[in-house]
Amino acid sequence: MMNLENLRAVYDNQSPFATVYLEGRSPGADAEKQVRLRWDELRANLTDAGAADEILQHLDDTLIVEDITEVQTDGRVVVANAEGVVLDEHWDAALGTGDTAHYGEVPELGAYVREGCRLVDMVLVIANQEGATIRELRVSPQHEVKHRDESRISGDSDEDIHAPRQGALSHNQIRRRADEIVKDNARAVADHVDEIVRAREPDLVVVAGEVQGRTAVKGELSARVTELLEETDQGGTDDDAGEEALYDALKSLASDRVQAKQTEDTENLSYSKAHDLAVEGQEKVSQAVQRGAVATVLLDYDAGSEGEGAILADAVFSSADVGLISGDVEDGIAAILRYDAATALAD
């Protein structure tokens, strides 16, 4: 489920809006030419739709840039009005989705929101006995893993946990001291992960790395972090093959998470319909969301529906959430209500 509150600043701007999607494609020596050709076609469509010159100029300045290979590779979703660009994000759509442009009273962000619902924010802890490398990631089942931040955490001790000092201590003392160092290192990692979870509120915390390191770190994690915990023994960071195997495991975890949420939302819709707490179809969902009666807008997992841009705008202003569902619903859109449908739709 995606909270739309972060998009409020976009919708708070003055209409009309132009919304442009450029899918990401393989980089090449002719990236500048390709982006210009693609944008020229979309620009012409926006002109035909009535977009003002100042809006088109803001889009020109955003898409035709010095580092245009990045635009070609990462893709873009951009929303602009007469005052300027109000949204400019990488567009991590599946190859083949195509380029599109829209012009109207609201931004057309259904496709962007769908992608957001398919992204899983993860904290990856690659642990060993000396500490851990911690990566903050955005993971999609279909796309490349996106790095947001990375840090290396270890304890304060400089002692070598593997090499006992000859004659200084008994074997048991050496072992106890080594165990204490590993525990201290793990506690430092766990404290840092806890800080990230409080600040970022990720969907999952994934512990990877060597067995001893994983075990030590898991033993120090707070209850809050443990609720988000997954573990993998796949891959590593020693070489490219290990990194690839590790990230494949993360994509699998992301897929499981997205699928579980989709199933949950679909089941919640069925339950709510049985208790007169849901509606479906563009007309009824639009009516209910305009009255502030919608708790969650539910979009078809794959395909957009007519009028969903305006529905999402109303959902933002009424603090509704959005999720994805599978299965047939009228017009590919439904909503779970805050109160019964009869009241929500009453004239």
C-alpha positions as CSV (number, residue, x, y, z in Angstrom):
1,M,0.0,0.0,0.0
2,M,1.2,3.5,-0.9
3,N,0.5,6.6,1.2
4,L,-0.2,9.5,-1.2
5,E,0.7,12.2,1.2
6,N,4.1,12.8,-0.4
7,L,2.3,13.8,-3.6
8,R,0.3,16.5,-2.0
9,A,2.8,19.2,-2.9
10,V,2.5,18.2,-6.6
11,Y,-1.3,18.5,-6.6
12,D,-1.2,21.7,-4.5
13,N,0.1,23.6,-7.6
14,Q,-2.0,25.5,-10.1
15,S,-3.5,23.6,-13.0
16,P,-3.3,22.8,-15.9
17,F,-0.5,20.2,-15.9
18,A,1.5,18.3,-18.5
19,T,2.7,14.9,-17.4
20,V,5.4,13.1,-19.4
21,Y,6.6,9.5,-19.1
22,L,9.9,8.5,-20.8
23,E,10.7,4.8,-20.3
24,G,14.3,3.9,-19.5
25,R,16.2,2.3,-22.4
26,S,19.7,1.0,-23.0
27,P,22.3,3.8,-23.2
28,G,24.1,4.3,-26.4
29,A,26.3,6.7,-28.4
30,D,23.2,8.2,-29.9
31,A,21.4,8.8,-26.6
32,E,21.1,12.5,-27.3
33,K,19.5,12.0,-30.7
34,Q,17.1,9.3,-29.3
35,V,15.9,11.4,-26.4
36,R,15.4,14.4,-28.6
37,L,13.4,12.4,-31.1
38,R,11.2,10.8,-28.4
39,W,10.6,14.1,-26.7
40,D,9.8,15.9,-30.0
41,E,7.0,13.5,-30.6
42,L,5.6,13.9,-27.1
43,R,6.0,17.7,-27.3
44,A,4.0,17.8,-30.5
45,N,1.2,15.8,-28.8
46,L,1.1,18.2,-25.9
47,T,1.0,21.2,-28.3
48,D,-1.9,19.6,-30.1
49,A,-3.6,19.1,-26.7
50,G,-3.2,22.8,-25.9
51,A,-0.2,23.0,-23.6
52,A,1.1,26.5,-23.2
53,D,4.6,27.4,-24.5
54,E,5.9,28.1,-21.0
55,I,5.0,24.6,-19.8
56,L,6.7,23.1,-22.8
57,Q,9.8,25.2,-22.1
58,H,10.0,23.9,-18.5
59,L,9.9,20.4,-19.9
60,D,12.5,21.2,-22.5
61,D,14.9,22.4,-19.8
62,T,14.3,19.2,-17.7
63,L,14.6,16.6,-20.4
64,I,17.2,18.1,-22.8
65,V,20.1,18.3,-20.4
66,E,23.9,17.9,-20.6
67,D,23.8,14.5,-19.0
68,I,21.2,13.2,-21.4
69,T,22.4,9.6,-21.2
70,E,21.0,9.5,-17.7
71,V,17.6,10.5,-19.0
72,Q,17.8,7.8,-21.6
73,T,19.0,5.1,-19.2
74,D,16.9,5.8,-16.1
75,G,13.7,7.2,-17.8
76,R,11.7,10.0,-16.3
77,V,8.3,11.0,-15.1
78,V,7.9,14.8,-15.1
79,V,5.0,17.0,-14.3
80,A,5.0,20.7,-15.1
81,N,2.7,23.6,-15.0
82,A,3.1,27.2,-16.1
83,E,5.2,28.0,-13.0
84,G,7.7,25.2,-13.5
85,V,8.4,21.5,-12.9
86,V,6.6,20.2,-9.9
87,L,7.7,16.5,-10.1
88,D,10.9,15.1,-11.7
89,E,11.6,11.5,-10.9
90,H,13.4,8.5,-12.4
91,W,10.8,6.4,-14.2
92,D,11.7,2.8,-13.5
93,A,9.1,1.3,-15.9
94,A,9.4,-2.0,-17.6
95,L,11.0,-1.8,-21.0
96,G,8.2,-1.7,-23.6
97,T,5.8,0.4,-21.5
98,G,6.3,3.2,-23.9
99,D,6.5,7.0,-23.8
100,T,3.3,8.9,-23.0
101,A,2.3,12.5,-22.5
102,H,-0.9,13.9,-20.9
103,Y,-2.3,17.4,-20.5
104,G,-5.2,18.3,-18.3
105,E,-6.5,19.7,-15.0
106,V,-4.7,17.1,-12.9
107,P,-1.4,15.2,-13.2
108,E,-1.8,11.7,-14.6
109,L,0.1,9.8,-12.0
110,G,-1.6,6.4,-12.1
111,A,1.4,4.7,-13.7
112,Y,3.8,6.4,-11.3
113,V,1.7,5.3,-8.3
114,R,1.5,1.7,-9.5
115,E,5.3,1.6,-9.8
116,G,5.5,3.0,-6.2
117,C,3.3,0.3,-4.9
118,R,5.7,-2.3,-6.5
119,L,8.8,-0.9,-4.8
120,V,10.0,-2.3,-1.5
121,D,12.3,-0.2,0.7
122,M,14.9,-2.4,2.3
123,V,17.8,-2.1,4.7
124,L,20.3,-4.7,3.7
125,V,22.8,-5.8,6.4
126,I,25.7,-7.7,5.0
127,A,27.2,-9.0,8.3
128,N,30.5,-10.6,9.4
129,Q,32.1,-10.9,12.8
130,E,33.8,-7.5,12.5
131,G,30.5,-5.6,11.8
132,A,28.5,-5.1,8.7
133,T,28.0,-3.1,5.5
134,I,24.6,-1.6,5.6
135,R,22.8,-0.5,2.4
136,E,19.5,1.3,2.0
137,L,17.9,0.1,-1.1
138,R,14.7,0.4,-3.2
139,V,13.9,-3.0,-4.7
140,S,11.4,-3.9,-7.4
141,P,10.7,-7.5,-8.6
142,Q,11.2,-6.4,-12.2
143,H,14.0,-3.8,-12.2
144,E,17.6,-3.1,-11.1
145,V,18.1,-2.5,-7.4
146,K,18.4,1.2,-6.6
147,H,21.0,2.2,-4.0
148,R,20.1,5.1,-1.7
149,D,22.9,5.0,0.9
150,E,25.6,2.8,2.3
151,S,27.6,2.7,5.5
152,R,30.2,0.4,7.2
153,I,29.7,-0.2,10.9
154,S,31.9,-2.0,13.4
155,G,32.5,-1.9,17.1
156,D,35.2,0.2,18.9
157,S,37.7,-2.6,19.6
158,D,40.9,-2.9,17.5
159,E,41.6,-6.4,18.8
160,D,41.9,-9.2,16.3
161,I,39.1,-11.7,17.0
162,H,40.9,-14.5,15.0
163,A,44.5,-14.3,16.3
164,P,45.0,-15.0,20.1
165,R,48.0,-13.5,21.7
166,Q,50.5,-16.3,22.6
167,G,50.9,-16.9,26.3
168,A,48.9,-13.9,27.4
169,L,45.6,-15.6,28.1
170,S,44.1,-19.0,28.5
171,H,42.2,-20.5,25.6
172,N,38.9,-20.0,27.4
173,Q,39.7,-16.4,28.2
174,I,40.7,-15.8,24.6
175,R,37.4,-17.3,23.3
176,R,35.4,-15.3,25.8
177,R,37.1,-12.1,24.8
178,A,36.6,-12.9,21.1
179,D,32.9,-13.5,21.7
180,E,32.6,-10.2,23.5
181,I,34.2,-8.3,20.6
182,V,31.8,-10.0,18.1
183,K,28.9,-9.1,20.3
184,D,30.0,-5.5,20.7
185,N,30.4,-5.3,16.9
186,A,26.9,-6.8,16.4
187,R,25.4,-4.4,18.9
188,A,26.9,-1.4,17.0
189,V,25.4,-2.7,13.8
190,A,22.0,-3.3,15.4
191,D,22.0,0.2,17.0
192,H,22.7,1.8,13.6
193,V,20.0,-0.4,11.9
194,D,17.5,0.7,14.6
195,E,18.3,4.4,13.8
196,I,17.7,3.8,10.1
197,V,14.4,2.0,10.7
198,R,13.1,4.8,13.0
199,A,14.1,7.5,10.4
200,R,13.2,5.7,7.2
201,E,10.5,3.2,8.1
202,P,11.5,0.6,5.5
203,D,9.4,-2.3,4.5
204,L,12.0,-5.0,5.2
205,V,15.3,-5.4,6.9
206,V,17.3,-8.2,5.3
207,V,20.3,-9.8,7.0
208,A,22.9,-11.5,4.7
209,G,26.6,-12.4,5.0
210,E,28.5,-15.1,6.9
211,V,26.6,-17.3,9.3
212,Q,28.4,-16.2,12.4
213,G,27.9,-12.5,11.6
214,R,24.2,-13.0,10.8
215,T,23.6,-14.9,14.0
216,A,25.4,-12.2,16.1
217,V,23.5,-9.3,14.5
218,K,20.1,-11.0,14.7
219,G,20.7,-11.5,18.4
220,E,21.1,-7.8,19.0
221,L,18.2,-6.4,16.9
222,S,15.4,-4.6,18.6
223,A,11.8,-6.0,18.6
224,R,10.8,-3.3,16.2
225,V,13.5,-4.3,13.7
226,T,12.8,-8.0,14.2
227,E,9.2,-7.5,13.0
228,L,10.6,-6.5,9.6
229,L,13.4,-9.1,9.5
230,E,14.2,-11.4,6.6
231,E,17.3,-13.4,6.1
232,T,19.2,-14.8,3.1
233,D,22.2,-17.0,2.7
234,Q,22.5,-16.3,-1.0
235,G,25.4,-14.5,-2.7
236,G,27.8,-12.0,-1.2
237,T,30.0,-9.0,-2.0
238,D,33.3,-10.7,-2.9
239,D,32.7,-10.7,-6.7
240,D,30.1,-9.7,-9.3
241,A,28.5,-13.1,-9.4
242,G,28.0,-13.0,-5.6
243,E,26.5,-9.5,-5.8
244,E,24.2,-10.6,-8.6
245,A,23.0,-13.7,-6.6
246,L,22.4,-11.5,-3.5
247,Y,20.4,-9.0,-5.5
248,D,18.4,-11.8,-7.1
249,A,17.5,-12.9,-3.6
250,L,16.4,-9.4,-2.7
251,K,14.2,-9.2,-5.8
252,S,12.6,-12.5,-4.8
253,L,11.9,-11.1,-1.3
254,A,10.4,-8.0,-2.9
255,S,8.2,-10.1,-5.2
256,D,6.9,-12.0,-2.2
257,R,6.2,-8.8,-0.3
258,V,4.4,-7.2,-3.2
259,Q,2.4,-10.3,-3.9
260,A,1.4,-10.7,-0.3
261,K,0.3,-7.1,-0.1
262,Q,-1.7,-7.5,-3.4
263,T,-3.4,-10.6,-2.0
264,E,-4.2,-8.8,1.2
265,D,-5.7,-5.8,-0.5
266,T,-7.8,-8.1,-2.8
267,E,-9.1,-10.1,0.2
268,N,-9.8,-6.8,2.1
269,L,-11.9,-5.7,-0.9
270,S,-13.9,-8.9,-0.9
271,Y,-14.5,-8.6,2.8
272,S,-15.5,-4.9,2.5
273,K,-17.9,-5.6,-0.4
274,A,-19.6,-8.3,1.7
275,H,-20.1,-5.7,4.5
276,D,-21.2,-2.8,2.2
277,L,-17.9,-1.0,2.8
278,A,-16.6,-0.9,-0.8
279,V,-17.5,0.3,-4.2
280,E,-16.1,-0.3,-7.7
281,G,-16.2,1.4,-11.0
282,Q,-15.1,4.8,-12.0
283,E,-18.4,6.6,-11.3
284,K,-18.9,5.3,-7.8
285,V,-15.3,5.5,-6.7
286,S,-15.1,9.1,-8.0
287,Q,-18.3,10.0,-6.1
288,A,-17.1,8.4,-2.9
289,V,-13.6,9.9,-2.9
290,Q,-14.9,13.4,-3.6
291,R,-16.9,13.1,-0.4
292,G,-13.9,12.0,1.6
293,A,-15.5,8.5,2.2
294,V,-12.6,6.5,0.7
295,A,-10.0,4.9,3.0
296,T,-8.1,3.1,0.2
297,V,-8.2,3.4,-3.6
298,L,-7.5,0.1,-5.2
299,L,-6.0,0.1,-8.8
300,D,-5.7,-2.8,-11.2
301,Y,-2.2,-4.2,-10.9
302,D,-1.4,-3.8,-14.6
303,A,-3.7,-1.4,-16.5
304,G,-4.8,2.1,-15.9
305,S,-8.5,3.2,-16.0
306,E,-10.3,6.2,-17.3
307,G,-10.6,9.0,-14.8
308,E,-8.1,7.6,-12.4
309,G,-5.9,10.7,-12.5
310,A,-8.7,12.8,-11.0
311,I,-9.6,10.1,-8.5
312,L,-6.0,10.0,-7.3
313,A,-6.0,13.8,-6.9
314,D,-9.1,13.6,-4.7
315,A,-7.5,10.7,-2.8
316,V,-4.5,12.9,-2.0
317,F,-6.6,15.7,-0.7
318,S,-8.7,13.3,1.5
319,S,-5.6,11.5,2.9
320,A,-6.6,8.1,1.3
321,D,-4.1,5.3,0.7
322,V,-3.7,3.4,-2.6
323,G,-3.1,-0.3,-3.3
324,L,-3.1,-2.8,-6.1
325,I,-5.5,-5.6,-6.7
326,S,-5.8,-8.6,-9.0
327,G,-9.1,-9.9,-10.4
328,D,-11.9,-8.3,-12.3
329,V,-13.4,-5.1,-10.9
330,E,-15.5,-2.7,-12.9
331,D,-13.4,-0.2,-14.8
332,G,-10.3,-1.6,-13.2
333,I,-10.8,0.5,-10.0
334,A,-12.3,0.0,-6.6
335,A,-12.3,1.6,-3.2
336,I,-12.6,0.5,0.4
337,L,-14.7,3.0,2.3
338,R,-14.5,4.7,5.7
339,Y,-18.3,4.1,6.2
340,D,-21.1,2.2,4.5
341,A,-21.6,2.6,0.7
342,A,-25.2,3.8,1.1
343,T,-24.1,6.8,3.1
344,A,-21.0,7.4,0.9
345,L,-23.1,7.5,-2.3
346,A,-26.2,9.2,-0.9
347,D,-27.4,12.2,-2.9
